[in-house]
Amino acid sequence: FHIVAYLLQIWWFEVDGVVKFPLPADVYTLSFRIHLGRFSQRLGRRVSSFEHTHGWDIKPVRFELSTTDGQLASCECYLDDMEQDYENRNHKRGCWIEYKVGEFIVSNSETVTEVRFSMKQIDCTHSKGGLCVDSVFIIPTDLIDCKRRGILK
């Protein structure tokens, strides 16, 4: 998107969604695309500011997905982990990072598949801020592997 909402400060954070549509039979991966920090323009270049980025290193964010046929996946991770993100070969701050929630299988392409997904950090003991959530991706898993190997751009 050209414009993305930027979260300055909150105590409770929750993003929920549901999609329903027929998918071809395959294995799919669901992931969130997230950025810590705020973009701005300086001398014609895009720069990131981390002025309001805080609280994402105290407690992990919980990602979940479920399907109508009972498939479940979940994971937890700290969004502001200053260690290097080895999978994408960069530091997490200032970069768009895709957080993989999990995989699910569609075995019958003639029925409608309902996928519920969420991203939560609801511990109200500390404030959090400095976050952009761009999108949620549902992509065939084999296409992700091709992209990582450089076959797809």
C-alpha positions as CSV (number, residue, x, y, z in Angstrom):
1,F,0.0,0.0,0.0
2,H,1.1,3.6,-0.5
3,I,-0.1,4.6,3.0
4,V,0.2,2.4,6.1
5,A,-1.2,3.1,9.5
6,Y,1.5,3.8,12.1
7,L,0.9,2.9,15.8
8,L,2.4,5.5,18.2
9,Q,1.5,4.0,21.6
10,I,-1.0,1.5,23.0
11,W,-1.3,-0.9,25.9
12,W,-3.3,-3.7,24.2
13,F,-2.6,-4.7,20.6
14,E,-4.8,-7.1,18.5
15,V,-5.3,-7.6,14.8
16,D,-7.9,-10.2,13.8
17,G,-9.1,-11.2,10.3
18,V,-11.0,-13.9,8.4
19,V,-11.1,-14.7,4.7
20,K,-13.4,-17.1,2.9
21,F,-12.9,-18.3,-0.6
22,P,-12.2,-21.4,-2.7
23,L,-8.5,-22.1,-3.0
24,P,-6.8,-24.7,-5.3
25,A,-5.7,-27.8,-3.5
26,D,-2.2,-27.1,-2.1
27,V,-0.2,-26.3,1.0
28,Y,-0.3,-22.6,2.0
29,T,1.7,-20.4,4.3
30,L,0.1,-17.4,6.1
31,S,2.4,-14.6,7.2
32,F,2.1,-11.0,8.5
33,R,4.3,-8.2,6.9
34,I,5.4,-5.8,9.7
35,H,7.8,-2.9,10.1
36,L,9.2,-1.3,13.3
37,G,9.8,2.4,13.0
38,R,8.3,5.2,11.0
39,F,9.3,6.1,7.4
40,S,10.0,9.6,6.3
41,Q,11.8,11.4,3.5
42,R,15.1,13.2,4.0
43,L,17.0,14.7,1.1
44,G,15.0,12.6,-1.3
45,R,15.9,9.3,0.5
46,R,13.6,7.1,2.6
47,V,14.8,6.9,6.2
48,S,13.4,5.2,9.3
49,S,12.9,6.8,12.7
50,F,12.7,4.7,15.8
51,E,11.6,7.5,18.1
52,H,8.4,5.8,19.2
53,T,9.5,2.2,18.9
54,H,9.3,0.6,22.3
55,G,7.8,-2.3,24.2
56,W,8.1,-5.0,21.6
57,D,11.1,-6.6,23.3
58,I,9.4,-7.1,26.7
59,K,6.8,-9.7,25.8
60,P,6.3,-11.7,22.7
61,V,3.5,-11.2,20.1
62,R,1.3,-14.3,19.5
63,F,0.4,-15.2,15.9
64,E,-2.4,-17.7,15.2
65,L,-4.3,-19.2,12.3
66,S,-7.1,-21.7,12.1
67,T,-9.2,-23.2,9.3
68,T,-12.8,-24.4,9.2
69,D,-11.6,-28.0,9.0
70,G,-9.7,-27.8,12.3
71,Q,-6.1,-27.0,11.3
72,L,-4.3,-24.8,13.8
73,A,-1.0,-23.1,13.9
74,S,0.5,-20.6,16.3
75,C,3.9,-19.1,17.2
76,E,5.3,-16.3,19.4
77,C,8.1,-14.0,18.8
78,Y,9.6,-10.7,20.0
79,L,9.2,-8.1,17.2
80,D,12.1,-5.8,18.5
81,D,14.7,-8.5,18.6
82,M,17.9,-6.5,17.8
83,E,19.7,-9.7,16.8
84,Q,20.1,-10.3,13.1
85,D,17.2,-11.9,11.2
86,Y,19.2,-14.7,9.5
87,E,16.5,-15.8,7.1
88,N,16.2,-12.4,5.5
89,R,19.9,-11.5,6.1
90,N,19.1,-8.1,7.8
91,H,18.3,-6.5,11.1
92,K,14.6,-6.4,12.0
93,R,14.4,-2.7,12.8
94,G,13.9,-0.5,9.8
95,C,13.0,-3.4,7.5
96,W,9.7,-4.9,6.4
97,I,9.8,-8.4,7.9
98,E,7.4,-11.3,7.1
99,Y,6.5,-13.2,10.2
100,K,5.4,-16.7,9.2
101,V,2.4,-17.8,11.3
102,G,2.1,-21.4,9.9
103,E,0.9,-23.6,7.1
104,F,-2.4,-25.2,6.3
105,I,-3.5,-27.7,3.7
106,V,-6.4,-27.3,1.2
107,S,-7.3,-30.8,0.0
108,N,-10.6,-30.0,-1.8
109,S,-10.6,-27.1,-4.2
110,E,-14.4,-27.2,-4.7
111,T,-15.3,-26.1,-1.2
112,V,-14.8,-22.7,0.4
113,T,-11.9,-22.4,2.8
114,E,-12.3,-20.1,5.8
115,V,-9.0,-19.0,7.4
116,R,-9.0,-17.0,10.6
117,F,-5.8,-15.3,11.7
118,S,-4.6,-13.0,14.5
119,M,-1.7,-11.1,15.9
120,K,-1.9,-10.2,19.6
121,Q,0.1,-8.7,22.4
122,I,-2.5,-8.1,25.1
123,D,-0.3,-7.9,28.2
124,C,-1.3,-4.5,29.7
125,T,1.7,-4.2,32.0
126,H,3.7,-2.0,29.6
127,S,3.0,0.3,26.6
128,K,4.1,-0.5,23.1
129,G,4.6,1.7,20.0
130,G,6.3,2.3,16.7
131,L,4.7,-0.4,14.6
132,C,3.3,-0.6,11.0
133,V,1.3,-3.7,9.9
134,D,1.2,-3.7,6.1
135,S,-0.6,-6.9,5.1
136,V,-1.3,-10.6,5.6
137,F,-0.1,-13.0,2.9
138,I,-1.6,-16.4,2.0
139,I,0.8,-17.9,-0.5
140,P,1.4,-21.5,-1.8
141,T,4.3,-22.8,0.2
142,D,6.2,-24.0,-2.9
143,L,6.2,-20.4,-4.3
144,I,7.8,-19.1,-1.2
145,D,10.6,-21.7,-1.5
146,C,11.1,-20.7,-5.2
147,K,11.3,-17.0,-4.1
148,R,14.0,-17.8,-1.5
149,R,16.0,-19.7,-4.1
150,G,15.9,-16.8,-6.4
151,I,13.7,-18.4,-9.1
152,L,10.9,-15.9,-8.6
153,K,11.3,-12.2,-7.9
